[in-house]
């Protein structure tokens, strides 16, 4: 009887100890995960910075291409304007020659 009584008293203590051990294991697991995150943080930051640089480079390349297209369009506009002026001059000369 005394042994049975002792076991009944020890059972809640054992259950509490098991719960504490489970909580400790959970906390240790979280700690390990945080340590892994800390180890990976510099690499993640480098990847993020690299990605940001790539986006910046792509944006600069697109802007440069747009500037080049604009320059080409302005050049073409200028060429067409000059061509139009020449045609107008030729037309005026022809009209002058046709007049008696």
BELKANOR-V254746 format. One record per residue. PHI is phi in degrees with one decimal (* if undefined). D_CENTER is the distance of its C-alpha to the mean C-alpha in Angstrom with 2 decimals. Layout:
phi=PHI d_center=D_CENTER
phi=PHI d_center=D_CENTER
This chain:
phi=* d_center=71.51
phi=-63.3 d_center=70.41
phi=-66.1 d_center=67.90
phi=-63.5 d_center=66.55
phi=-63.6 d_center=66.31
phi=-64.5 d_center=64.47
phi=-65.0 d_center=61.95
phi=-65.4 d_center=61.34
phi=-71.6 d_center=60.70
phi=-77.8 d_center=58.37
phi=-60.3 d_center=56.36
phi=-60.8 d_center=54.42
phi=-63.9 d_center=53.77
phi=-64.9 d_center=52.49
phi=-62.3 d_center=50.22
phi=-64.1 d_center=48.85
phi=-64.0 d_center=48.35
phi=-65.3 d_center=46.48
phi=-61.9 d_center=44.19
phi=-63.6 d_center=43.54
phi=-64.4 d_center=42.80
phi=-64.1 d_center=40.32
phi=-63.6 d_center=38.58
phi=-62.5 d_center=38.61
phi=-63.3 d_center=37.06
phi=-63.9 d_center=34.32
phi=-64.3 d_center=33.62
phi=-63.1 d_center=33.71
phi=-62.5 d_center=31.20
phi=-63.5 d_center=28.82
phi=-61.3 d_center=29.47
phi=-62.2 d_center=28.74
phi=-62.9 d_center=25.40
phi=-65.1 d_center=24.49
phi=-64.5 d_center=25.68
phi=-63.5 d_center=23.52
phi=-58.3 d_center=20.42
phi=-64.3 d_center=21.61
phi=-66.4 d_center=22.05
phi=-83.1 d_center=18.57
phi=-55.6 d_center=16.88
phi=-60.7 d_center=16.98
phi=-66.2 d_center=15.49
phi=-63.3 d_center=12.60
phi=-63.9 d_center=12.15
phi=-62.7 d_center=12.51
phi=-61.6 d_center=9.95
phi=-62.8 d_center=7.35
phi=-63.5 d_center=8.96
phi=-62.4 d_center=9.16
phi=-62.5 d_center=5.60
phi=-63.7 d_center=5.57
phi=-64.1 d_center=8.92
phi=-64.2 d_center=8.34
phi=-62.3 d_center=6.52
phi=-63.1 d_center=9.46
phi=-62.1 d_center=11.86
phi=-63.6 d_center=11.28
phi=-63.3 d_center=11.86
phi=-65.0 d_center=14.82
phi=-64.3 d_center=16.15
phi=-64.6 d_center=16.19
phi=-63.4 d_center=17.88
phi=-63.7 d_center=20.28
phi=-63.8 d_center=21.16
phi=-64.8 d_center=21.80
phi=-62.2 d_center=24.01
phi=-65.1 d_center=25.86
phi=-63.3 d_center=26.51
phi=-63.9 d_center=27.76
phi=-61.3 d_center=29.97
phi=-64.2 d_center=31.34
phi=-65.2 d_center=32.05
phi=-64.0 d_center=33.84
phi=-63.1 d_center=35.81
phi=-63.5 d_center=36.80
phi=-61.2 d_center=37.80
phi=-62.4 d_center=39.93
phi=-60.4 d_center=41.52
phi=-65.0 d_center=42.34
phi=-62.3 d_center=43.78
phi=-62.5 d_center=45.98
phi=-62.9 d_center=47.06
phi=-63.3 d_center=47.99
phi=-62.0 d_center=50.04
phi=-62.5 d_center=51.87
phi=-64.6 d_center=52.70
phi=-64.5 d_center=53.96
phi=-64.9 d_center=56.13
phi=-62.0 d_center=57.51
phi=-63.6 d_center=58.29
phi=-63.6 d_center=60.10
phi=-63.6 d_center=62.09
phi=-64.5 d_center=63.10
phi=-65.9 d_center=64.21
phi=-67.1 d_center=66.20
phi=-71.3 d_center=67.84
phi=-76.9 d_center=68.78
phi=-76.1 d_center=70.49
phi=-72.2 d_center=74.16
